[in-house]
Amino acid sequence: MKRRPAGSEWLEGRRRLRWLQALLPLALLLVGLALPSAPAPLLPGLKPAWAGPVDWREVPASATGRQWWDAGSLRRDRRGTLSVLSRFQPLSEPEAMQAPQPQPTPTAGSSEAKPRSTRQPLGTLVVMELDCDLRLYRDVSVNGLPRFNATWQPTGGDPLVAATLQEACTAAAGPAIGREPTA
């Protein structure tokens, strides 16, 4: 019977420890997924985020496209600036504007490929900050990507932005809208 030197036992123990260290994050993830969702969070101070209802309001279309703003997203910050979520959809090619032609229905067992969907893309989601008094706006986020140091600008004759600014500011002047916490 051979005996291992004391150094190799130590090395074997280190290998096992590394193996356990590698499995620990995976084990924690599996345990977290297996736990039922409970009202009390696992980490103190962590609160769930809930998405509110979306209330899209369309402004009159222009030659460049269509635009909507979400009445449920209106918020005022500490400075009184209004923010709103908007969606812009450019007009498609003239061919796509025509009514779709009826497609023959493939028979059962046919190897004919299904036609591609003619659905329009959703467009661009933009979080806009509005200065209702000066009639200025800036895009602070486009498709979820922040635009740091976005500059204030006039609508510049863009009828979609002008209508969005007008309608959102009018709606914000009505009943109380959400205000960011002052803390």
C-alpha positions as CSV (number, residue, x, y, z in Angstrom):
1,M,0.0,0.0,0.0
2,K,1.4,3.3,-1.1
3,R,1.1,6.4,1.0
4,R,0.8,9.8,-0.5
5,P,3.0,12.6,0.7
6,A,1.3,15.2,2.9
7,G,1.7,17.8,0.1
8,S,-0.5,15.9,-2.3
9,E,-3.3,15.5,0.2
10,W,-3.3,19.3,0.6
11,L,-3.4,19.7,-3.2
12,E,-6.3,17.3,-3.5
13,G,-8.2,19.3,-0.9
14,R,-7.6,22.5,-2.8
15,R,-9.0,20.9,-6.0
16,R,-12.2,19.9,-4.2
17,L,-12.6,23.3,-2.7
18,R,-12.3,25.0,-6.2
19,W,-14.9,22.6,-7.5
20,L,-17.3,23.5,-4.7
21,Q,-16.6,27.2,-5.2
22,A,-17.5,26.8,-8.9
23,L,-20.8,25.1,-8.1
24,L,-21.9,27.5,-5.3
25,P,-23.3,30.2,-7.6
26,L,-25.2,27.7,-9.7
27,A,-26.6,26.1,-6.5
28,L,-27.8,29.5,-5.3
29,L,-29.4,30.3,-8.6
30,L,-31.3,27.0,-8.6
31,V,-32.5,27.5,-5.1
32,G,-33.6,31.0,-5.9
33,L,-35.6,29.7,-8.9
34,A,-37.1,26.9,-6.9
35,L,-38.5,29.2,-4.2
36,P,-42.1,30.3,-4.7
37,S,-42.5,34.0,-5.3
38,A,-43.5,35.5,-2.0
39,P,-44.6,39.0,-1.0
40,A,-41.5,39.3,1.3
41,P,-38.3,39.7,-0.8
42,L,-35.2,37.7,-0.1
43,L,-33.2,40.9,0.2
44,P,-34.4,43.6,2.6
45,G,-35.3,46.8,0.9
46,L,-35.8,45.2,-2.5
47,K,-39.3,45.9,-3.8
48,P,-40.9,44.4,-6.9
49,A,-41.5,46.7,-9.9
50,W,-44.9,46.7,-11.5
51,A,-45.7,47.9,-14.9
52,G,-48.7,50.2,-15.1
53,P,-51.3,50.3,-17.9
54,V,-50.3,51.9,-21.2
55,D,-52.7,54.6,-22.5
56,W,-51.4,55.4,-26.0
57,R,-52.8,58.6,-27.6
58,E,-52.2,59.2,-31.3
59,V,-51.4,62.6,-32.6
60,P,-52.4,63.5,-36.2
61,A,-50.2,61.7,-38.7
62,S,-47.8,63.7,-40.9
63,A,-45.9,63.0,-44.1
64,T,-43.0,61.5,-42.1
65,G,-45.1,59.0,-40.1
66,R,-47.2,58.5,-37.0
67,Q,-46.6,59.2,-33.3
68,W,-48.3,58.3,-30.0
69,W,-47.7,59.4,-26.5
70,D,-48.5,57.4,-23.3
71,A,-50.8,59.4,-21.0
72,G,-50.0,56.9,-18.1
73,S,-46.3,57.8,-18.3
74,L,-46.7,61.6,-17.7
75,R,-44.4,62.6,-14.8
76,R,-43.1,65.9,-13.4
77,D,-39.6,66.0,-11.9
78,R,-38.4,68.4,-9.1
79,R,-37.7,71.2,-11.6
80,G,-41.3,70.9,-13.0
81,T,-40.1,69.4,-16.3
82,L,-42.6,67.0,-17.8
83,S,-41.5,63.5,-19.1
84,V,-43.5,61.3,-21.4
85,L,-43.0,58.1,-23.3
86,S,-43.7,58.4,-27.0
87,R,-43.6,56.0,-29.9
88,F,-42.7,57.0,-33.5
89,Q,-43.5,54.9,-36.5
90,P,-42.1,56.1,-39.9
91,L,-44.3,55.7,-42.9
92,S,-43.5,52.5,-44.9
93,E,-42.8,52.1,-48.6
94,P,-45.8,53.0,-50.9
95,E,-46.1,49.3,-51.8
96,A,-46.7,48.3,-48.2
97,M,-49.3,51.0,-47.8
98,Q,-51.6,49.2,-50.3
99,A,-54.1,46.6,-49.2
100,P,-52.5,43.2,-49.0
101,Q,-53.4,40.8,-51.8
102,P,-55.3,37.6,-50.7
103,Q,-52.9,34.7,-50.6
104,P,-54.0,31.2,-51.7
105,T,-54.5,28.9,-48.7
106,P,-52.1,26.0,-48.8
107,T,-53.7,22.6,-48.6
108,A,-53.0,20.1,-45.9
109,G,-49.7,18.4,-46.4
110,S,-48.5,21.0,-48.9
111,S,-44.9,22.0,-48.7
112,E,-45.6,25.6,-49.8
113,A,-43.9,28.1,-47.5
114,K,-46.1,30.5,-45.5
115,P,-45.8,34.1,-46.7
116,R,-43.9,36.5,-44.5
117,S,-45.9,38.7,-42.2
118,T,-46.6,42.2,-43.6
119,R,-46.8,43.7,-40.1
120,Q,-45.3,47.0,-39.6
121,P,-42.4,47.3,-37.1
122,L,-43.3,48.9,-33.8
123,G,-41.1,51.9,-34.4
124,T,-39.0,53.9,-32.0
125,L,-39.7,54.3,-28.3
126,V,-38.5,57.7,-26.9
127,V,-38.7,59.1,-23.4
128,M,-39.1,62.9,-24.0
129,E,-38.7,65.7,-21.5
130,L,-40.9,68.6,-22.2
131,D,-40.7,72.3,-21.1
132,C,-44.3,73.3,-21.5
133,D,-43.6,77.0,-20.8
134,L,-40.8,77.5,-23.3
135,R,-42.2,74.9,-25.8
136,L,-38.9,72.9,-25.9
137,Y,-38.2,69.2,-25.8
138,R,-35.3,66.8,-25.5
139,D,-35.1,63.0,-26.1
140,V,-33.5,61.6,-23.0
141,S,-33.8,57.9,-24.0
142,V,-34.3,56.2,-27.4
143,N,-35.3,52.5,-27.5
144,G,-34.2,52.1,-23.8
145,L,-30.7,53.6,-24.4
146,P,-30.1,56.8,-22.4
147,R,-28.9,60.0,-24.3
148,F,-26.7,61.7,-21.8
149,N,-26.4,65.5,-22.1
150,A,-29.4,65.7,-24.5
151,T,-30.0,69.3,-25.4
152,W,-33.2,71.2,-25.3
153,Q,-34.5,72.1,-28.8
154,P,-37.6,73.7,-30.3
155,T,-40.0,71.5,-32.3
156,G,-38.5,72.9,-35.5
157,G,-41.6,72.6,-37.5
158,D,-42.0,68.9,-36.9
159,P,-45.8,68.5,-36.6
160,L,-45.5,65.2,-34.7
161,V,-43.3,66.5,-32.0
162,A,-45.3,69.8,-31.8
163,A,-48.6,67.9,-31.4
164,T,-47.1,65.5,-28.8
165,L,-45.7,68.5,-26.8
166,Q,-49.1,70.3,-27.1
167,E,-51.3,67.3,-26.1
168,A,-49.0,66.1,-23.3
169,C,-48.7,69.6,-21.8
170,T,-52.5,70.1,-22.0
171,A,-53.1,66.7,-20.3
172,A,-50.5,67.5,-17.6
173,A,-52.2,70.8,-16.8
174,G,-55.3,68.9,-15.9
175,P,-55.7,66.7,-12.8
176,A,-52.6,65.9,-10.7
177,I,-50.1,63.7,-12.4
178,G,-47.3,61.6,-10.9
179,R,-44.4,63.5,-9.4
180,E,-41.0,62.0,-8.6
181,P,-40.2,61.7,-4.9
182,T,-38.2,64.6,-3.5
183,A,-35.9,62.5,-1.4
